[in-house]
């Protein structure tokens, strides 16, 4: 059964940050001096030109500047990148453009410039309003800077803000977590990302783990937080995402709906559907900023997937038919409301009958359900999502 082209998003990676946080396992590198902004902007443009063919005639529905700390770039640089992207591929009329920002980088003129350049959504990495917690997390900002950042963003004209907040922090009590969340709610952002701190490999915390709250306390924090957010009008639509009406993150909804996305920049990942070949691939660019910039300067072409040529190395993997049910469900079942059942056929190229047997078994256990043409996890299924996903491993073997 042939694939259909899903919507196309664009992820742009800016790999530099002011200081590497001890919990961060992203491709981020501390900027010891001025970052090579002009060279990097040119490299991103060249990267996008080479990937233009992968758009296959589609325009971009959303853009996300991630990092690192993208707000370290100037407003002029962000504006140039957006202009290049619009010229090379094109934008849908209602495009969502999100920029991640660190509270320590907020200047009124700069953020007014970001808004004027076309950025219409900010994601502010606050993580906590507690100065002691921020210190333990290795953050470069404090509570006052976090509060000021929101004010600067509003004054710059941003009417769509996300605040990133973590819970389950070292030495954090239930009251501490609720106070953090209440402070975020009081600032009235349109969207809140509230997620539990996890210790990942290749981080400073992994080498020297802090003492985290016990499992029982973590569960109590989660329950109390969800209740607090709901009472304030924030609807949970994904595992760690809460939004007011019509303010869900459209870029992330595209990920979870198994849509396509181009990834440009050092270490950026993408997912692209090739209907003519009945294939889906994941692609990525070379990880180190120096290697990425060197590749842009050399312009030495290497052939990648399906004959696609790109100088930025990295690699690609075809998703096998056996892996597609799990890949799809890992994304779709993160959403409380799930996705249209037709997405499975359209975006994997496989028939629903391949997974229906296991779906029926999961339904009988009260873990998933069909509702108005959608497939979605139940409340119980969201709690035991890993168990649900086990049912889709090698489904077509």
C-alpha positions as CSV (number, residue, x, y, z in Angstrom):
1,X,0.0,0.0,0.0
2,X,1.6,3.3,-1.1
3,X,2.6,6.0,1.3
4,X,1.3,9.6,1.3
5,X,3.4,12.7,1.8
6,X,2.7,14.1,5.3
7,X,3.2,17.7,6.3
8,X,6.7,19.0,6.4
9,X,8.4,20.9,9.3
10,X,11.9,22.3,9.7
11,X,14.2,21.8,12.6
12,X,17.2,24.1,12.9
13,X,20.0,23.3,15.4
14,X,22.1,25.9,17.0
15,X,24.8,24.0,18.9
16,X,26.3,26.6,21.2
17,X,25.2,27.5,24.7
18,X,26.5,29.8,27.5
19,X,27.4,26.8,29.7
20,X,26.7,23.1,29.4
21,X,24.2,22.0,32.0
22,X,25.1,18.9,34.0
23,X,21.8,17.1,33.0
24,X,21.9,18.0,29.3
25,X,22.6,15.2,26.7
26,X,21.8,17.3,23.7
27,X,24.3,18.3,21.0
28,X,25.4,21.5,22.8
29,X,28.8,23.0,23.2
30,X,29.9,25.8,25.5
31,X,30.8,29.0,23.6
32,X,34.1,30.1,25.1
33,X,34.4,33.1,22.7
34,X,32.1,34.7,20.1
35,X,30.4,32.1,18.0
36,X,31.0,32.0,14.2
37,X,27.6,33.4,13.5
38,X,28.1,34.5,9.9
39,X,29.8,31.3,8.8
40,X,27.1,29.2,10.5
41,X,24.2,31.1,8.9
42,X,25.9,30.6,5.5
43,X,26.3,26.9,6.2
44,X,22.7,26.5,7.2
45,X,21.6,28.1,3.9
46,X,23.8,25.7,2.0
47,X,22.5,22.8,4.0
48,X,18.9,23.8,3.2
49,X,19.7,24.2,-0.5
50,X,21.0,20.7,-0.6
51,X,17.9,19.3,1.2
52,X,15.5,21.3,-0.9
53,X,14.8,18.2,-3.1
54,X,13.6,16.3,0.0
55,X,10.7,18.8,0.4
56,X,9.2,17.2,-2.7
57,X,7.1,20.3,-3.5
58,X,5.8,20.8,0.1
59,X,6.0,24.1,2.0
60,X,7.1,24.3,5.6
61,X,4.3,24.2,8.2
62,X,6.4,24.9,11.3
63,X,10.0,25.8,12.2
64,X,11.7,25.1,15.5
65,X,15.1,26.6,16.4
66,X,16.6,24.3,19.0
67,X,20.0,23.9,20.7
68,X,22.1,24.7,22.5
69,X,20.8,28.2,22.9
70,X,19.5,29.6,19.6
71,X,18.8,33.0,21.3
72,X,22.5,33.5,21.4
73,X,22.2,34.3,17.7
74,X,21.5,37.9,16.7
75,X,18.0,38.9,15.4
76,X,19.6,39.7,12.0
77,X,21.0,36.1,11.8
78,X,17.6,34.6,12.7
79,X,16.0,36.9,10.1
80,X,18.5,35.8,7.4
81,X,17.9,32.1,8.2
82,X,14.1,32.5,7.9
83,X,14.4,34.5,4.7
84,X,16.6,31.8,3.2
85,X,14.2,29.1,4.2
86,X,11.2,30.9,2.7
87,X,13.1,31.6,-0.5
88,X,14.5,28.0,-0.9
89,X,11.4,26.0,0.2
90,X,8.5,28.3,1.0
91,X,6.2,28.7,4.0
92,X,2.6,27.9,4.6
93,X,0.6,31.0,5.3
94,X,0.0,30.2,9.0
95,X,3.5,28.9,9.8
96,X,4.5,28.5,13.4
97,X,8.1,29.6,14.1
98,X,9.4,28.8,17.6
99,X,12.7,29.9,19.0
100,X,14.2,28.4,22.2
101,X,15.6,31.0,24.5
102,X,17.6,31.0,27.8
103,X,16.5,33.6,30.3
104,X,20.2,34.7,30.6
105,X,20.1,36.0,27.0
106,X,17.1,38.3,27.1
107,X,17.6,41.9,25.9
108,X,14.6,44.0,24.9
109,X,15.9,45.2,21.5
110,X,17.1,41.7,20.5
111,X,13.8,40.0,21.3
112,X,11.8,42.7,19.6
113,X,14.1,42.0,16.6
114,X,13.3,38.3,16.8
115,X,9.6,39.1,16.7
116,X,10.1,41.4,13.7
117,X,12.1,38.8,11.9
118,X,9.1,36.4,12.0
119,X,9.5,34.4,15.1
120,X,6.0,34.1,16.5
121,X,6.5,31.6,19.4
122,X,9.1,31.6,22.2
123,X,10.0,28.6,24.3
124,X,11.8,29.8,27.4
125,X,14.0,27.4,29.3
126,X,13.3,28.4,32.9
127,X,13.4,24.9,34.5
128,X,12.8,26.3,38.0
129,X,12.0,29.5,39.8
130,X,13.9,28.4,42.9
131,X,17.4,29.9,43.0
132,X,18.8,26.9,45.0
133,X,17.3,24.4,42.5
134,X,18.7,26.4,39.6
135,X,22.2,26.4,41.1
136,X,22.0,22.6,41.6
137,X,21.0,22.3,37.9
138,X,23.9,24.4,36.8
139,X,21.8,27.0,35.2
140,X,23.3,30.5,34.5
141,X,20.1,32.4,35.4
142,X,18.2,33.0,38.6
143,X,14.6,33.5,39.5
144,X,14.7,37.3,38.9
145,X,16.1,36.8,35.4
146,X,13.4,34.2,34.6
147,X,10.6,36.6,35.6
148,X,12.2,39.4,33.7
149,X,12.5,37.2,30.6
150,X,8.8,36.7,30.4
151,X,8.2,40.4,30.7
152,X,10.7,41.2,28.0
153,X,9.0,38.6,25.7
154,X,5.5,40.1,26.2
155,X,6.8,43.6,25.6
156,X,8.5,42.4,22.4
157,X,5.1,41.4,21.1
158,X,5.1,37.6,21.7
159,X,1.6,36.4,22.4
160,X,2.5,32.7,22.3
161,X,4.9,31.6,25.0
162,X,6.0,28.2,26.3
163,X,7.7,27.9,29.6
164,X,10.0,24.8,30.1
165,X,9.8,23.6,33.7
166,X,11.3,20.5,35.3
167,X,10.2,18.5,38.4
168,X,11.7,15.7,40.4
169,X,14.8,17.9,41.0
170,X,17.5,17.2,43.5
171,X,16.2,17.9,47.1
172,X,12.8,19.0,45.7
173,X,9.7,18.5,47.9
174,X,6.1,18.3,46.7
175,X,5.6,21.8,48.0
176,X,8.7,23.1,46.1
177,X,7.4,21.6,42.9
178,X,3.9,23.0,43.3
179,X,5.4,26.5,44.1
180,X,7.4,26.3,40.9
181,X,4.4,25.4,38.9
182,X,2.2,28.0,40.5
183,X,4.7,30.7,39.7
184,X,4.7,29.6,36.1
185,X,0.9,29.6,36.0
186,X,0.8,33.1,37.5
187,X,2.8,34.3,34.5
188,X,0.0,33.1,32.2
189,X,2.0,31.5,29.4
190,X,-0.1,29.9,26.6
191,X,1.8,26.6,26.9
192,X,3.7,24.8,29.6
193,X,6.2,21.9,29.1
194,X,6.4,20.2,32.5
195,X,8.7,17.2,32.6
196,X,10.6,15.1,35.1
197,X,14.3,15.3,35.3
198,X,16.0,12.1,34.1
199,X,19.6,11.2,34.3
200,X,21.0,10.5,30.9
201,X,24.3,8.9,29.8
202,X,27.2,11.2,28.8
203,X,26.2,13.9,31.2
204,X,27.9,15.3,34.3
205,X,24.9,14.1,36.4
206,X,25.4,10.5,35.1
207,X,29.0,10.6,36.2
208,X,28.1,12.0,39.6
209,X,24.4,11.5,40.2
210,X,22.5,13.8,42.5
211,X,20.1,12.5,45.1
212,X,16.6,12.6,43.5
213,X,13.2,12.3,45.2
214,X,11.9,8.8,45.9
215,X,9.4,7.2,43.4
216,X,6.5,7.8,45.8
217,X,7.2,11.5,46.0
218,X,7.7,11.7,42.2
219,X,4.3,10.1,41.7
220,X,2.7,12.6,44.2
221,X,4.4,15.5,42.5
222,X,3.0,14.4,39.1
223,X,-0.5,14.0,40.4
224,X,-0.5,17.3,42.3
225,X,0.9,19.1,39.2
226,X,-1.6,17.7,36.8
227,X,-4.4,18.7,39.1
228,X,-3.0,22.2,39.6
229,X,-2.5,22.7,35.8
230,X,-6.0,21.5,35.0
231,X,-7.5,23.9,37.6
232,X,-5.7,26.7,35.9
233,X,-7.1,25.9,32.5
234,X,-4.1,24.0,31.0
235,X,-5.2,20.9,29.2
236,X,-2.7,18.0,29.1
237,X,-2.5,16.9,25.5
238,X,0.8,15.0,25.6
239,X,2.9,13.2,28.3
240,X,4.6,16.5,29.4
241,X,2.8,19.2,27.4
242,X,-0.1,21.4,28.7
243,X,-1.8,24.2,26.7
244,X,-4.6,26.6,26.8
245,X,-7.2,26.6,24.0
246,X,-5.7,26.3,20.5
247,X,-2.1,26.8,21.7
248,X,-0.7,23.3,21.4
249,X,2.8,23.2,19.8
250,X,2.1,22.5,16.2
251,X,5.7,21.6,15.5
252,X,5.6,18.9,18.1
253,X,2.2,17.7,16.9
254,X,3.8,17.1,13.5
255,X,6.4,14.9,15.2
256,X,3.9,12.9,17.2
257,X,1.6,12.5,14.1
258,X,4.5,10.9,12.3
259,X,4.9,13.8,10.0
260,X,8.1,14.7,8.1
261,X,10.7,17.2,9.1
262,X,14.0,18.4,7.6
263,X,16.9,18.8,10.0
264,X,19.6,21.4,9.3
265,X,22.6,22.4,11.4
266,X,25.2,20.4,13.3
267,X,23.8,17.1,14.5
268,X,20.3,17.9,13.3
269,X,18.0,14.9,12.6
270,X,15.3,14.6,10.0
271,X,12.6,12.2,8.9
272,X,11.5,12.0,5.3
273,X,8.9,10.0,3.4
274,X,9.6,8.8,-0.2
275,X,6.2,7.7,-1.6
276,X,7.6,6.7,-5.0
277,X,10.0,4.2,-3.4
278,X,7.6,3.3,-0.6
279,X,10.3,4.2,1.9
280,X,10.7,6.3,5.1
281,X,14.1,7.4,6.3
282,X,15.8,9.1,9.2
283,X,18.7,11.3,8.2
284,X,21.2,13.3,10.3
285,X,24.1,15.7,9.9
286,X,27.6,15.6,11.2
287,X,27.6,16.4,14.9
288,X,30.5,18.6,15.8
289,X,30.2,22.3,14.9
290,X,33.8,22.5,13.6
291,X,33.2,19.5,11.3
292,X,29.9,20.9,10.1
293,X,31.5,24.3,9.2
294,X,34.5,22.6,7.6
295,X,32.2,20.5,5.5
296,X,30.4,23.7,4.4
297,X,33.7,25.3,3.4
298,X,35.0,22.2,1.5
299,X,31.7,21.6,-0.3
300,X,32.8,18.0,-0.9
301,X,29.7,16.1,-2.0
302,X,28.9,12.7,-0.5
303,X,26.0,10.6,-1.7
304,X,23.5,9.6,0.9
305,X,20.1,7.9,0.9
306,X,18.3,7.4,-2.5
307,X,21.2,9.1,-4.2
308,X,20.6,12.3,-2.2
309,X,23.8,14.4,-2.1
310,X,24.8,16.4,1.0
311,X,28.2,17.6,2.1
312,X,27.4,17.5,5.8
313,X,28.1,13.8,6.4
314,X,26.1,12.3,9.2
315,X,24.1,9.3,7.9
316,X,20.8,7.8,7.2
317,X,18.7,4.8,8.0
318,X,15.7,3.3,6.2
319,X,12.9,2.3,8.6
320,X,12.2,-1.3,8.0
321,X,8.6,-2.6,7.5
322,X,9.0,-4.5,10.8
323,X,9.9,-1.3,12.7
324,X,7.2,0.9,11.4
325,X,4.3,-0.1,13.7
326,X,6.4,0.6,16.8
327,X,7.9,3.8,15.3
328,X,4.4,5.1,14.6
329,X,2.9,4.1,17.9
330,X,5.8,5.5,19.9
331,X,4.8,8.9,18.6
332,X,1.0,8.7,18.2
333,X,0.3,7.3,21.6
334,X,2.2,10.1,23.4
335,X,-0.9,12.2,22.6
336,X,-3.8,12.0,25.0
337,X,-6.2,12.3,22.0
338,X,-4.1,10.1,19.8
339,X,-4.3,10.5,16.0
340,X,-6.7,9.6,13.2
341,X,-6.7,5.9,12.5
342,X,-6.1,6.7,8.8
343,X,-2.7,8.1,9.7
344,X,-1.4,4.6,10.2
345,X,-2.1,3.6,6.6
346,X,-1.2,7.0,5.1
347,X,2.1,7.5,7.1
348,X,3.5,3.9,7.3
349,X,2.2,2.5,4.0
350,X,0.9,-0.5,6.0
351,X,-2.7,-1.8,6.5
352,X,-4.3,-1.4,9.9
353,X,-5.1,-5.2,9.8
354,X,-1.4,-5.8,10.5
355,X,-1.8,-4.4,14.0
356,X,-5.5,-4.9,14.7
357,X,-5.1,-8.2,16.5
358,X,-2.7,-6.7,19.1
359,X,-4.8,-3.5,19.3
360,X,-7.9,-5.6,20.2
361,X,-5.9,-7.3,23.0
362,X,-4.8,-4.0,24.4
363,X,-8.4,-2.7,24.2
364,X,-9.5,-5.7,26.2
365,X,-7.0,-4.7,28.9
366,X,-8.3,-1.2,29.0
367,X,-5.1,0.3,27.7
368,X,-6.1,1.8,24.3
369,X,-9.3,2.7,22.5
370,X,-10.8,3.9,19.3
371,X,-12.9,7.1,19.5
372,X,-14.5,9.1,16.7
373,X,-12.1,7.8,14.1
374,X,-9.0,8.3,16.3
375,X,-6.8,5.8,18.1
376,X,-5.6,6.8,21.5
377,X,-4.3,5.5,24.9
378,X,-6.6,5.4,27.8
379,X,-5.6,7.0,31.1
380,X,-4.4,3.6,32.2
381,X,-2.5,3.2,28.9
382,X,-0.7,6.5,29.3
383,X,0.5,5.3,32.7
384,X,1.7,2.0,31.3
385,X,2.8,3.3,27.9
386,X,5.9,1.1,27.7
387,X,3.8,-2.0,28.2
388,X,1.5,-0.8,25.4
389,X,4.3,-0.2,23.0
390,X,5.8,-3.7,23.6
391,X,2.8,-5.1,21.6
392,X,4.0,-3.4,18.4
393,X,7.6,-4.6,18.4
394,X,8.2,-6.6,15.1
395,X,4.5,-6.6,14.5
396,X,4.9,-7.8,10.9
397,X,7.3,-10.7,11.6
